Amino acid sequence: MHVLVTGGAGYIGSHACKALAQAGFAPVAFDNLSKGRSGAVQWGPLEVGDLSDRARLDEVFSTYRPVAVMHFAAAIEVGESMTDPGKYWRNNFIGSLTLAEAAVAAECLNLVFSSTCAVYDGNTEADLTEDSPFGPINAYGGSKRATEMMLGDFEAAHRLKTIIFRYFNVAGAAPGAGIGQSHANPTHIIPRLLIALEGGTGHMTINGDDYPTPDGTCVRDYIHVTDLVEAHIGGLKRLLDGGSGGSYNLGTGQGASVRQVIEAAGDLVGHMPQIQIGPRRPGDAVRLVSGSEKAHLDLGWVPQSSDLETILADAWDWHKSRGWLA
């Protein structure tokens, strides 16, 4: 059974392709390679194309007749979304709309959507559940929330069944798989930190140390990418078995501050990076921690590798395997 994986050459998408193949599916990666790497596509064919190209999508749907779509392709940098919101509305919302229309036309009516905890009110200090108030504070979260609403309309009008996963901070890498976070100029803390630790930048900048948290830095809930994609396999099987769609947070319920992540990475590597304090980044929330058990109750999902030490160790091994270290 083919599954179309948009963004399948990217970080999370390539891990999803690996998990799909291990679960007996045949993943088809669809990617424009603006961020993804063709070398990350190891478990099925790569179809190069853009979500804005409806004719190309129709061609791929016709060729493979997938039973479902896993939709990861998106622009994801919060700071950039505040300075270039048009990019995020085009890529994330309009691209998703085009994909949904193509899927419905091809009668591919099962879709697993990669969303984000940034759809929630980013000014709250409470743990976030699926019932928490919405209120995105950046264009990234806004574009994802709008896509969720659009997919709900498609479910009502066209019988498109959708499972929505709202991610917290995804990190780590599948051990020995040759895939991981590969960005020339990363904005996420763990790849930035590991580059600093191996001397690529010589320092680590903390964006704001005056937040209302115990040590003044932002708090996030970190989840290992392999745990994340296992939830997607569970969601896909639920849809294919005739189950209903739904929305699920994917986090651990444990928050770590920026300073705590830096200290844990320093303990792993054996030395600390040079620290610089910079201004807050526009659009950054104070605290994003999942308080939900819904994915466990409905999908039987239990994170296995999402302690911070394992996440950092696997990410560090990936960086070393890439030859970025002296």
Summary of the structure (lengths in Angstrom):
residues: 326
radius of gyration: 18.9
end to end distance: 43.6
largest distance: 56.4
contacts: 1154
relative contact order: 0.15
helix: 41%
strand: 19%
